């Protein structure tokens, strides 16, 4: 059995939204390594039960200039 790790950054989050891929697929790994604060915030919101659309709106509002 292998160990599945995933590096998550602002770009991978954006690509998931653009490709209509669920964040649950992105965060499905044995280890998730956050490359920036945006990815960390997205995961925290995901863990709190927010939907993908709610997370996208929240991130757009907070990080629109980054």
Biotite code that builds the C-alpha atoms (Angstrom):
import biotite.structure as struc

atoms = struc.array([
    struc.Atom([0.000, 0.000, 0.000], chain_id="A", res_id=1, res_name="UNK", atom_name="CA", element="C"),
    struc.Atom([1.214, 3.450, -0.858], chain_id="A", res_id=2, res_name="UNK", atom_name="CA", element="C"),
    struc.Atom([1.041, 6.702, 0.987], chain_id="A", res_id=3, res_name="UNK", atom_name="CA", element="C"),
    struc.Atom([-0.962, 9.342, -0.877], chain_id="A", res_id=4, res_name="UNK", atom_name="CA", element="C"),
    struc.Atom([0.045, 12.952, -0.265], chain_id="A", res_id=5, res_name="UNK", atom_name="CA", element="C"),
    struc.Atom([-1.211, 16.040, -2.044], chain_id="A", res_id=6, res_name="UNK", atom_name="CA", element="C"),
    struc.Atom([0.272, 19.530, -2.313], chain_id="A", res_id=7, res_name="UNK", atom_name="CA", element="C"),
    struc.Atom([-2.529, 22.095, -2.316], chain_id="A", res_id=8, res_name="UNK", atom_name="CA", element="C"),
    struc.Atom([-2.103, 25.743, -3.292], chain_id="A", res_id=9, res_name="UNK", atom_name="CA", element="C"),
    struc.Atom([-4.194, 28.639, -4.527], chain_id="A", res_id=10, res_name="UNK", atom_name="CA", element="C"),
    struc.Atom([-3.671, 27.373, -8.088], chain_id="A", res_id=11, res_name="UNK", atom_name="CA", element="C"),
    struc.Atom([-4.876, 23.833, -7.355], chain_id="A", res_id=12, res_name="UNK", atom_name="CA", element="C"),
    struc.Atom([-7.974, 25.221, -5.612], chain_id="A", res_id=13, res_name="UNK", atom_name="CA", element="C"),
    struc.Atom([-8.680, 27.502, -8.600], chain_id="A", res_id=14, res_name="UNK", atom_name="CA", element="C"),
    struc.Atom([-8.171, 24.623, -11.038], chain_id="A", res_id=15, res_name="UNK", atom_name="CA", element="C"),
    struc.Atom([-10.612, 22.476, -9.081], chain_id="A", res_id=16, res_name="UNK", atom_name="CA", element="C"),
    struc.Atom([-13.267, 25.171, -9.288], chain_id="A", res_id=17, res_name="UNK", atom_name="CA", element="C"),
    struc.Atom([-12.551, 25.815, -12.975], chain_id="A", res_id=18, res_name="UNK", atom_name="CA", element="C"),
    struc.Atom([-12.751, 22.103, -13.841], chain_id="A", res_id=19, res_name="UNK", atom_name="CA", element="C"),
    struc.Atom([-15.868, 21.644, -11.666], chain_id="A", res_id=20, res_name="UNK", atom_name="CA", element="C"),
    struc.Atom([-14.020, 19.120, -9.513], chain_id="A", res_id=21, res_name="UNK", atom_name="CA", element="C"),
    struc.Atom([-15.270, 18.738, -5.961], chain_id="A", res_id=22, res_name="UNK", atom_name="CA", element="C"),
    struc.Atom([-12.958, 19.851, -3.182], chain_id="A", res_id=23, res_name="UNK", atom_name="CA", element="C"),
    struc.Atom([-13.641, 16.519, -1.509], chain_id="A", res_id=24, res_name="UNK", atom_name="CA", element="C"),
    struc.Atom([-11.681, 14.898, -4.358], chain_id="A", res_id=25, res_name="UNK", atom_name="CA", element="C"),
    struc.Atom([-8.850, 17.375, -3.910], chain_id="A", res_id=26, res_name="UNK", atom_name="CA", element="C"),
    struc.Atom([-8.645, 16.813, -0.149], chain_id="A", res_id=27, res_name="UNK", atom_name="CA", element="C"),
    struc.Atom([-8.955, 13.020, -0.386], chain_id="A", res_id=28, res_name="UNK", atom_name="CA", element="C"),
    struc.Atom([-5.408, 12.016, 0.555], chain_id="A", res_id=29, res_name="UNK", atom_name="CA", element="C"),
    struc.Atom([-3.465, 10.510, 3.428], chain_id="A", res_id=30, res_name="UNK", atom_name="CA", element="C"),
    struc.Atom([-1.618, 13.810, 3.863], chain_id="A", res_id=31, res_name="UNK", atom_name="CA", element="C"),
    struc.Atom([-2.509, 17.270, 2.613], chain_id="A", res_id=32, res_name="UNK", atom_name="CA", element="C"),
    struc.Atom([0.333, 19.799, 2.464], chain_id="A", res_id=33, res_name="UNK", atom_name="CA", element="C"),
    struc.Atom([-0.743, 23.428, 2.223], chain_id="A", res_id=34, res_name="UNK", atom_name="CA", element="C"),
    struc.Atom([1.464, 25.647, 0.123], chain_id="A", res_id=35, res_name="UNK", atom_name="CA", element="C"),
    struc.Atom([-0.217, 28.937, 1.116], chain_id="A", res_id=36, res_name="UNK", atom_name="CA", element="C"),
    struc.Atom([-2.783, 30.457, 3.465], chain_id="A", res_id=37, res_name="UNK", atom_name="CA", element="C"),
    struc.Atom([-5.531, 30.345, 0.830], chain_id="A", res_id=38, res_name="UNK", atom_name="CA", element="C"),
    struc.Atom([-5.302, 26.550, 0.598], chain_id="A", res_id=39, res_name="UNK", atom_name="CA", element="C"),
    struc.Atom([-5.275, 26.268, 4.378], chain_id="A", res_id=40, res_name="UNK", atom_name="CA", element="C"),
    struc.Atom([-8.348, 28.487, 4.687], chain_id="A", res_id=41, res_name="UNK", atom_name="CA", element="C"),
    struc.Atom([-10.183, 26.474, 2.019], chain_id="A", res_id=42, res_name="UNK", atom_name="CA", element="C"),
    struc.Atom([-9.484, 23.258, 3.920], chain_id="A", res_id=43, res_name="UNK", atom_name="CA", element="C"),
    struc.Atom([-10.648, 24.743, 7.214], chain_id="A", res_id=44, res_name="UNK", atom_name="CA", element="C"),
    struc.Atom([-13.916, 25.827, 5.606], chain_id="A", res_id=45, res_name="UNK", atom_name="CA", element="C"),
    struc.Atom([-14.283, 22.398, 3.983], chain_id="A", res_id=46, res_name="UNK", atom_name="CA", element="C"),
    struc.Atom([-13.809, 20.733, 7.389], chain_id="A", res_id=47, res_name="UNK", atom_name="CA", element="C"),
    struc.Atom([-16.463, 23.026, 8.887], chain_id="A", res_id=48, res_name="UNK", atom_name="CA", element="C"),
    struc.Atom([-18.987, 21.728, 6.352], chain_id="A", res_id=49, res_name="UNK", atom_name="CA", element="C"),
    struc.Atom([-19.204, 24.610, 3.896], chain_id="A", res_id=50, res_name="UNK", atom_name="CA", element="C"),
    struc.Atom([-20.178, 23.725, 0.326], chain_id="A", res_id=51, res_name="UNK", atom_name="CA", element="C"),
    struc.Atom([-17.790, 24.244, -2.579], chain_id="A", res_id=52, res_name="UNK", atom_name="CA", element="C"),
    struc.Atom([-19.777, 27.289, -3.746], chain_id="A", res_id=53, res_name="UNK", atom_name="CA", element="C"),
    struc.Atom([-19.720, 28.844, -0.272], chain_id="A", res_id=54, res_name="UNK", atom_name="CA", element="C"),
    struc.Atom([-15.964, 28.271, -0.036], chain_id="A", res_id=55, res_name="UNK", atom_name="CA", element="C"),
    struc.Atom([-15.390, 29.824, -3.463], chain_id="A", res_id=56, res_name="UNK", atom_name="CA", element="C"),
    struc.Atom([-17.416, 32.919, -2.546], chain_id="A", res_id=57, res_name="UNK", atom_name="CA", element="C"),
    struc.Atom([-15.624, 33.232, 0.787], chain_id="A", res_id=58, res_name="UNK", atom_name="CA", element="C"),
    struc.Atom([-12.171, 32.941, -0.795], chain_id="A", res_id=59, res_name="UNK", atom_name="CA", element="C"),
    struc.Atom([-13.073, 35.379, -3.584], chain_id="A", res_id=60, res_name="UNK", atom_name="CA", element="C"),
    struc.Atom([-14.198, 37.932, -1.026], chain_id="A", res_id=61, res_name="UNK", atom_name="CA", element="C"),
    struc.Atom([-11.152, 37.596, 1.226], chain_id="A", res_id=62, res_name="UNK", atom_name="CA", element="C"),
    struc.Atom([-8.370, 37.079, -1.302], chain_id="A", res_id=63, res_name="UNK", atom_name="CA", element="C"),
    struc.Atom([-9.603, 38.945, -4.370], chain_id="A", res_id=64, res_name="UNK", atom_name="CA", element="C"),
    struc.Atom([-6.438, 41.056, -4.514], chain_id="A", res_id=65, res_name="UNK", atom_name="CA", element="C"),
    struc.Atom([-3.913, 38.246, -4.001], chain_id="A", res_id=66, res_name="UNK", atom_name="CA", element="C"),
])
